[in-house]
Amino acid sequence: MKIIDSHIHFDQYDERKQSQILADMEKEQVEALVTVSMNLESSIKNAELSRKDSRIKPAFGFHPEQPLPSEQELNELLIWMRANRHNMIAVGEIGLPFYLRQENPAIDLAEYIKIVDRLLAFAKEIEKPVILHAVHDDAPIVCDLLEKYGITKAHFHWFKGDGETIAKMIRNEYRISITPDVCYERDIKDLVAVYPLELMMVETDGPWEFEGDFKGKATHPAMIQESVRRIATIKGLPIDHVYETLYQNTKDFYEI
């Protein structure tokens, strides 16, 4: 019953915790970690981590929940990503700053759209999957951009959105990934109920911390085991089938 954490900020853990997670992986049946990046510095760290341990599969990009990069910073990131494209599993994490705009509604969304547009164009050019941070009202905008570039290998992590957007994403066969909050959040349970298992993966988004039975615990890929059990219950499917499908979905999507 192998699992793959399809979205983790591994470089954001301290060295002690990184070592502990890597040491635990075989015991916890965690085959690989798809580790996403925040910016150029983060991308470089994840590249270095992957060279030390091949189970770390790095994605490079610019996380939208932070201030805009300068034109020079964005160009430096793209130049570095191009030079390291053979070492990257995907372009990510990229998207739009939904939560940042809740704190500061004056943020110019148009400038973030320009950045994600450039990064999607780059992903299309180098033929890599994209890992997306696009929730609620931002998701339809990103869906339109994906269609603009004809990108089908799109992974919406920790997705939240309305029924119309969900239906469109299913039609386009976009992937989503489910975090441990499926164990206690009604909207995530409802999403799991309607989204096809064949288009689903699992993640932690670590080191983000969770509530419910996970409250106060450091986020660890082993938490995915409980997520898989909950998904199986919601879907009314045999646990072995759910494990195998989620595992194979991730391997096939990322060509691991």
Backbone hydrogen bonds in HBPLUS format (Angstrom, degrees):
<---DONOR---> <-ACCEPTOR-->    atom                        ^
c    i                          cat <-CA-CA->   ^        H-A-AA   ^      H-
h    n   atom  resd res      DA  || num        DHA   H-A  angle D-A-AA Bond
n    s   type  num  typ     dist DA aas  dist angle  dist       angle   num
A0003-ILE N   A0029-GLN O   2.87 MM  26  6.22 151.8  1.95 162.5 166.5     1
A0031-GLU N   A0003-ILE O   2.82 MM  28  6.05 158.0  1.87 170.9 178.1     2
A0005-ASP N   A0032-ALA O   3.17 MM  27  6.50 150.2  2.26 164.5 158.5     3
A0034-VAL N   A0005-ASP O   2.84 MM  29  6.14 172.0  1.85 176.6 176.7     4
A0006-SER N   A0202-VAL O   2.94 MM 196  5.94 170.5  1.95 151.3 152.1     5
A0205-ASP N   A0007-HIS O   2.74 MM 198  5.34 150.2  1.83 172.6 162.9     6
A0008-ILE N   A0034-VAL O   3.06 MM  26  6.23 144.4  2.19 152.8 155.9     7
A0036-VAL N   A0008-ILE O   3.00 MM  28  6.13 140.6  2.16 136.2 148.2     8
A0009-HIS N   A0206-GLY O   2.72 MM 197  5.70 157.9  1.77 163.5 165.9     9
A0012-GLN N   A0009-HIS O   2.97 MM   3  5.53 155.3  2.04 115.5 123.3    10
A0013-TYR N   A0010-PHE O   3.25 MM   3  5.73 165.9  2.28 112.8 117.0    11
A0018-GLN N   A0014-ASP O   2.92 MM   4  6.19 160.4  1.96 157.9 164.5    12
A0019-SER N   A0015-GLU O   2.97 MM   4  6.11 164.7  1.99 148.0 151.6    13
A0020-GLN N   A0016-ARG O   3.04 MM   4  6.30 152.9  2.11 143.8 151.5    14
A0021-ILE N   A0017-LYS O   2.92 MM   4  6.15 164.6  1.94 155.8 158.7    15
A0022-LEU N   A0018-GLN O   3.00 MM   4  6.24 169.6  2.01 156.8 159.4    16
A0023-ALA N   A0019-SER O   2.94 MM   4  6.07 152.2  2.02 143.6 151.7    17
A0024-ASP N   A0020-GLN O   2.96 MM   4  6.14 138.3  2.13 143.3 154.4    18
A0024-ASP N   A0021-ILE O   3.11 MM   3  5.10 126.9  2.41  94.9 108.8    19
A0025-MET N   A0021-ILE O   3.15 MM   4  6.21 124.8  2.47 145.0 158.1    20
A0028-GLU N   A0024-ASP O   2.94 MM   4  6.06 154.0  2.00 159.6 168.1    21
A0030-VAL N   A0025-MET O   2.85 MM   5  4.78 160.6  1.89 146.3 146.3    22
A0029-GLN N   A0026-GLU O   3.16 MM   3  5.05 161.7  2.20 102.6 107.3    23
A0033-LEU N   A0055-ARG O   2.97 MM  22  6.30 158.2  2.01 158.7 159.3    24
A0057-LYS N   A0033-LEU O   2.75 MM  24  5.85 175.7  1.75 165.9 166.2    25
A0035-THR N   A0057-LYS O   2.96 MM  22  5.99 142.2  2.10 131.6 143.4    26
A0059-ALA N   A0035-THR O   2.87 MM  24  6.04 153.5  1.94 160.1 155.3    27
A0037-SER N   A0092-GLY O   3.31 MM  55  6.37 178.0  2.31 117.5 118.1    28
A0063-HIS N   A0038-MET O   2.84 MM  25  4.62 156.9  1.89 119.1 125.2    29
A0043-SER N   A0039-ASN O   2.86 MM   4  6.01 155.3  1.92 150.4 158.1    30
A0044-ILE N   A0040-LEU O   2.93 MM   4  6.20 158.7  1.98 156.9 161.6    31
A0045-LYS N   A0041-GLU O   3.08 MM   4  6.38 156.7  2.13 147.0 153.3    32
A0046-ASN N   A0042-SER O   2.94 MM   4  6.23 161.5  1.98 153.2 157.8    33
A0047-ALA N   A0043-SER O   2.91 MM   4  6.13 151.1  1.99 147.4 155.7    34
A0048-GLU N   A0044-ILE O   3.01 MM   4  6.26 155.7  2.07 147.1 153.2    35
A0049-LEU N   A0045-LYS O   2.92 MM   4  6.22 156.8  1.97 150.4 157.1    36
A0050-SER N   A0046-ASN O   2.98 MM   4  6.14 153.9  2.05 144.4 150.8    37
A0051-ARG N   A0047-ALA O   3.15 MM   4  6.41 140.8  2.31 140.6 150.4    38
A0052-LYS N   A0048-GLU O   3.29 MM   4  6.61 137.7  2.49 140.5 150.9    39
A0052-LYS N   A0049-LEU O   3.15 MM   3  5.23 131.3  2.40  95.9 108.7    40
A0053-ASP N   A0049-LEU O   3.09 MM   4  6.38 138.7  2.27 143.4 154.8    41
A0056-ILE N   A0053-ASP O   3.08 MM   3  5.92 168.8  2.09 124.9 128.4    42
A0089-ILE N   A0058-PRO O   2.71 MM  31  5.73 172.9  1.71 163.6 166.1    43
A0060-PHE N   A0090-ALA O   3.25 MM  30  6.78 145.9  2.37 156.3 153.2    44
A0092-GLY N   A0060-PHE O   2.85 MM  32  5.18 147.5  1.95 108.1 116.5    45
A0066-GLN N   A0064-PRO O   2.79 MM   2  5.51 140.4  1.94  98.3  90.5    46
A0074-LEU N   A0070-SER O   2.97 MM   4  6.25 163.1  2.00 156.0 159.9    47
A0075-ASN N   A0071-GLU O   2.95 MM   4  6.10 159.8  1.99 146.6 152.5    48
A0076-GLU N   A0072-GLN O   2.89 MM   4  6.09 156.3  1.95 150.0 156.6    49
A0077-LEU N   A0073-GLU O   3.00 MM   4  6.23 153.9  2.07 144.9 151.8    50
A0078-LEU N   A0074-LEU O   3.00 MM   4  6.27 163.8  2.03 152.3 155.9    51
A0079-ILE N   A0075-ASN O   2.90 MM   4  6.07 158.0  1.95 149.8 156.0    52
A0080-TRP N   A0076-GLU O   2.96 MM   4  6.09 161.0  2.00 145.2 150.6    53
A0081-MET N   A0077-LEU O   2.82 MM   4  6.04 161.2  1.85 152.9 158.7    54
A0082-ARG N   A0078-LEU O   2.92 MM   4  6.05 156.2  1.97 144.1 150.3    55
A0083-ALA N   A0079-ILE O   3.07 MM   4  6.32 158.2  2.12 145.7 151.3    56
A0084-ASN N   A0080-TRP O   2.96 MM   4  6.17 133.6  2.18 141.9 155.1    57
A0084-ASN N   A0081-MET O   3.14 MM   3  4.99 128.4  2.42  90.8 104.7    58
A0085-ARG N   A0082-ARG O   3.40 MM   3  5.06 167.9  2.41 104.2 103.4    59
A0087-ASN N   A0084-ASN O   2.98 MM   3  5.47 155.6  2.04 114.6 122.4    60
A0088-MET N   A0085-ARG O   3.39 MM   3  5.29 160.1  2.43  98.2 104.0    61
A0091-VAL N   A0129-PRO O   2.92 MM  38  6.28 167.0  1.93 159.3 160.3    62
A0131-ILE N   A0091-VAL O   2.89 MM  40  6.19 157.9  1.94 153.9 155.0    63
A0094-ILE N   A0131-ILE O   3.05 MM  37  6.38 165.1  2.07 162.4 166.2    64
A0133-HIS N   A0094-ILE O   2.73 MM  39  5.85 151.1  1.82 149.6 155.9    65
A0096-LEU N   A0133-HIS O   3.02 MM  37  6.37 149.6  2.12 170.5 173.7    66
A0098-PHE N   A0096-LEU O   3.08 MM   2  5.99 133.5  2.30 107.7  94.4    67
A0101-ARG N   A0097-PRO O   3.16 MM   4  6.21 147.7  2.27 142.1 149.5    68
A0102-GLN N   A0099-TYR O   3.11 MM   3  5.10 136.4  2.31  94.7 107.0    69
A0103-GLU N   A0100-LEU O   3.19 MM   3  5.32 130.3  2.45  96.4 108.5    70
A0104-ASN N   A0100-LEU O   2.98 MM   4  6.24 143.8  2.11 139.7 151.0    71
A0107-ILE N   A0104-ASN O   3.13 MM   3  6.00 169.8  2.14 130.1 131.2    72
A0111-GLU N   A0108-ASP O   3.28 MM   3  5.85 137.6  2.48 110.1 118.5    73
A0112-TYR N   A0109-LEU O   3.00 MM   3  5.23 121.3  2.36 103.0 117.8    74
A0113-ILE N   A0109-LEU O   2.93 MM   4  6.26 151.7  2.01 154.4 163.6    75
A0114-LYS N   A0110-ALA O   3.08 MM   4  6.37 148.9  2.18 142.6 149.9    76
A0115-ILE N   A0111-GLU O   3.30 MM   4  6.60 148.0  2.41 136.6 144.1    77
A0116-VAL N   A0112-TYR O   3.00 MM   4  6.33 168.6  2.01 157.2 158.7    78
A0117-ASP N   A0113-ILE O   2.88 MM   4  5.97 149.8  1.97 145.5 154.6    79
A0118-ARG N   A0114-LYS O   3.07 MM   4  6.32 155.2  2.13 142.4 147.9    80
A0119-LEU N   A0115-ILE O   2.99 MM   4  6.30 157.5  2.04 152.3 158.9    81
A0120-LEU N   A0116-VAL O   2.86 MM   4  5.99 151.3  1.95 145.7 153.1    82
A0121-ALA N   A0117-ASP O   2.96 MM   4  6.17 157.2  2.02 147.3 153.7    83
A0122-PHE N   A0118-ARG O   2.99 MM   4  6.21 150.5  2.08 140.7 148.9    84
A0123-ALA N   A0119-LEU O   2.93 MM   4  6.16 156.3  1.99 142.9 149.1    85
A0124-LYS N   A0120-LEU O   2.92 MM   4  6.16 159.0  1.96 151.0 156.2    86
A0125-GLU N   A0121-ALA O   3.00 MM   4  6.21 155.1  2.06 142.7 149.7    87
A0126-ILE N   A0122-PHE O   3.00 MM   4  6.30 159.0  2.04 155.9 160.0    88
A0127-GLU N   A0123-ALA O   2.83 MM   4  5.71 109.5  2.34 136.7 153.2    89
A0128-LYS N   A0123-ALA O   3.06 MM   5  5.21 160.9  2.10 139.9 146.0    90
A0127-GLU N   A0124-LYS O   3.30 MM   3  4.93 150.6  2.39  93.3 101.8    91
A0130-VAL N   A0153-LYS O   3.06 MM  23  6.56 155.2  2.12 155.4 163.0    92
A0155-HIS N   A0130-VAL O   2.89 MM  25  6.11 160.1  1.93 162.2 168.9    93
A0132-LEU N   A0155-HIS O   2.71 MM  23  5.87 173.0  1.72 158.8 160.7    94
A0157-HIS N   A0132-LEU O   3.11 MM  25  6.07 155.7  2.17 153.4 158.7    95
A0138-ASP N   A0135-VAL O   3.01 MM   3  5.41 149.9  2.11 140.9 135.6    96
A0136-HIS N   A0160-LYS O   2.59 MM  24  5.60 170.3  1.60 151.1 153.8    97
A0139-ALA N   A0136-HIS O   3.19 MM   3  5.80 148.9  2.29 115.9 123.2    98
A0142-VAL N   A0138-ASP O   3.20 MM   4  6.54 160.6  2.23 156.6 161.6    99
A0143-CYS N   A0139-ALA O   2.86 MM   4  6.10 157.2  1.92 155.7 163.1   100
A0144-ASP N   A0140-PRO O   3.02 MM   4  6.21 155.6  2.09 144.3 149.4   101
A0145-LEU N   A0141-ILE O   3.15 MM   4  6.51 150.1  2.25 142.1 150.3   102
A0146-LEU N   A0142-VAL O   2.88 MM   4  6.17 154.5  1.94 152.8 159.8   103
A0147-GLU N   A0143-CYS O   3.01 MM   4  6.30 157.0  2.07 148.7 154.6   104
A0148-LYS N   A0144-ASP O   2.90 MM   4  6.13 146.1  2.01 141.0 151.1   105
A0149-TYR N   A0145-LEU O   3.19 MM   4  6.49 149.9  2.28 147.0 152.1   106
A0150-GLY N   A0146-LEU O   2.92 MM   4  5.94 109.8  2.43 134.5 152.9   107
A0151-ILE N   A0146-LEU O   2.91 MM   5  5.09 157.2  1.96 150.6 150.2   108
A0150-GLY N   A0147-GLU O   3.16 MM   3  4.77 148.0  2.27  92.4 102.1   109
A0154-ALA N   A0152-THR O   2.96 MM   2  5.62 127.0  2.25 108.1  92.5   110
A0175-ARG N   A0154-ALA O   2.85 MM  21  6.11 157.3  1.91 171.3 168.4   111
A0156-PHE N   A0175-ARG O   2.78 MM  19  6.05 165.4  1.81 155.9 150.7   112
A0166-ILE N   A0162-ASP O   2.98 MM   4  6.24 162.4  2.01 154.7 160.4   113
A0167-ALA N   A0163-GLY O   2.92 MM   4  6.09 160.7  1.95 148.2 152.9   114
A0168-LYS N   A0164-GLU O   3.09 MM   4  6.35 154.1  2.16 143.2 149.9   115
A0169-MET N   A0165-THR O   2.89 MM   4  6.15 159.3  1.94 153.7 159.5   116
A0170-ILE N   A0166-ILE O   2.94 MM   4  6.20 152.8  2.02 150.8 158.2   117
A0171-ARG N   A0167-ALA O   3.02 MM   4  6.27 159.4  2.06 146.4 151.8   118
A0172-ASN N   A0168-LYS O   2.99 MM   4  6.24 152.6  2.07 148.0 155.3   119
A0174-TYR N   A0169-MET O   2.97 MM   5  5.30 165.1  2.00 155.1 156.1   120
A0173-GLU N   A0170-ILE O   3.01 MM   3  4.84 151.6  2.09  99.0 107.9   121
A0176-ILE N   A0199-LEU O   3.11 MM  23  6.61 151.5  2.19 158.7 167.1   122
A0201-MET N   A0176-ILE O   2.84 MM  25  6.18 134.4  2.05 144.3 157.6   123
A0178-ILE N   A0201-MET O   2.97 MM  23  6.35 152.5  2.04 132.8 135.0   124
A0203-GLU N   A0178-ILE O   2.98 MM  25  5.80 160.6  2.02 141.1 139.0   125
A0182-VAL N   A0179-THR O   3.15 MM   3  6.22 160.8  2.19 129.1 131.0   126
A0183-CYS N   A0180-PRO O   3.06 MM   3  5.89 169.3  2.07 121.5 124.8   127
A0184-TYR N   A0181-ASP O   3.09 MM   3  5.47 163.2  2.12 109.5 114.6   128
A0185-GLU N   A0181-ASP O   2.78 MM   4  5.59 150.2  1.87 165.6 170.6   129
A0189-LYS N   A0185-GLU O   3.11 MM   4  6.40 157.0  2.16 150.7 157.7   130
A0190-ASP N   A0186-ARG O   2.89 MM   4  6.15 157.3  1.94 153.4 159.8   131
A0191-LEU N   A0187-ASP O   3.02 MM   4  6.20 147.0  2.13 135.3 144.0   132
A0192-VAL N   A0188-ILE O   2.97 MM   4  6.23 162.1  2.01 151.6 155.4   133
A0193-ALA N   A0189-LYS O   3.04 MM   4  6.27 148.4  2.14 144.1 152.8   134
A0194-VAL N   A0191-LEU O   3.18 MM   3  5.47 130.9  2.43 102.0 113.7   135
A0195-TYR N   A0191-LEU O   2.92 MM   4  5.97 154.3  1.99 159.5 167.0   136
A0199-LEU N   A0196-PRO O   2.99 MM   3  5.52 162.6  2.02 115.2 121.0   137
A0200-MET N   A0197-LEU O   3.11 MM   3  5.11 155.6  2.18 118.1 115.9   138
A0208-TRP N   A0205-ASP O   3.19 MM   3  5.86 156.4  2.25 124.1 122.8   139
A0214-PHE N   A0211-GLU O   3.06 MM   3  5.28 145.8  2.18 133.6 130.2   140
A0215-LYS N   A0212-GLY O   3.19 MM   3  5.50 169.3  2.20 113.6 116.7   141
A0217-LYS N   A0214-PHE O   2.98 MM   3  5.48 156.9  2.03 142.7 142.2   142
A0223-MET N   A0220-HIS O   2.90 MM   3  5.78 165.3  1.92 130.4 134.3   143
A0224-ILE N   A0221-PRO O   2.98 MM   3  5.70 163.1  2.01 120.9 126.0   144
A0225-GLN N   A0222-ALA O   3.06 MM   3  5.80 154.8  2.13 118.2 123.8   145
A0226-GLU N   A0223-MET O   3.15 MM   3  5.72 131.1  2.40 111.5 120.8   146
A0227-SER N   A0224-ILE O   2.96 MM   3  4.81 112.8  2.43  92.3 109.7   147
A0228-VAL N   A0224-ILE O   2.87 MM   4  6.19 158.9  1.92 162.1 165.8   148
A0229-ARG N   A0225-GLN O   3.18 MM   4  6.46 158.5  2.22 144.0 149.6   149
A0230-ARG N   A0226-GLU O   3.00 MM   4  6.23 155.3  2.06 146.9 153.4   150
A0231-ILE N   A0227-SER O   2.88 MM   4  6.15 156.2  1.94 152.1 159.0   151
A0232-ALA N   A0228-VAL O   2.98 MM   4  6.20 160.9  2.01 151.7 156.2   152
A0233-THR N   A0229-ARG O   3.10 MM   4  6.36 152.2  2.18 142.6 149.8   153
A0234-ILE N   A0230-ARG O   2.96 MM   4  6.24 165.8  1.98 154.3 157.4   154
A0235-LYS N   A0231-ILE O   2.90 MM   4  6.05 162.8  1.93 154.0 158.9   155
A0236-GLY N   A0232-ALA O   2.84 MM   4  5.75 124.3  2.15 135.8 150.0   156
A0237-LEU N   A0232-ALA O   3.09 MM   5  5.19 154.4  2.15 143.0 148.7   157
A0236-GLY N   A0233-THR O   3.21 MM   3  5.02 135.2  2.42  91.6 104.1   158
A0242-VAL N   A0238-PRO O   3.13 MM   4  6.48 156.5  2.19 153.4 160.2   159
A0243-TYR N   A0239-ILE O   2.95 MM   4  6.18 167.8  1.96 156.5 159.4   160
A0244-GLU N   A0240-ASP O   3.03 MM   4  6.19 172.7  2.04 150.8 152.9   161
A0245-THR N   A0241-HIS O   2.92 MM   4  6.02 158.6  1.97 146.7 153.1   162
A0246-LEU N   A0242-VAL O   2.99 MM   4  6.08 174.8  2.00 156.6 158.0   163
A0247-TYR N   A0243-TYR O   2.99 MM   4  6.09 162.6  2.02 152.3 157.8   164
A0248-GLN N   A0244-GLU O   2.90 MM   4  5.97 165.1  1.92 147.3 151.8   165
A0249-ASN N   A0245-THR O   2.80 MM   4  5.88 156.5  1.85 150.3 157.4   166
A0250-THR N   A0246-LEU O   3.22 MM   4  6.38 161.1  2.26 143.6 147.1   167
A0251-LYS N   A0247-TYR O   3.07 MM   4  6.36 163.2  2.10 150.1 155.0   168
A0252-ASP N   A0248-GLN O   2.89 MM   4  5.96 165.2  1.91 152.9 156.9   169
A0253-PHE N   A0249-ASN O   2.90 MM   4  6.03 164.5  1.93 149.6 154.5   170
A0254-TYR N   A0250-THR O   3.05 MM   4  6.06 170.4  2.06 150.9 153.5   171
A0255-GLU N   A0251-LYS O   2.78 MM   4  5.37 109.4  2.29 131.8 147.0   172
A0256-ILE N   A0251-LYS O   3.01 MM   5  4.84 144.4  2.14 129.9 139.0   173
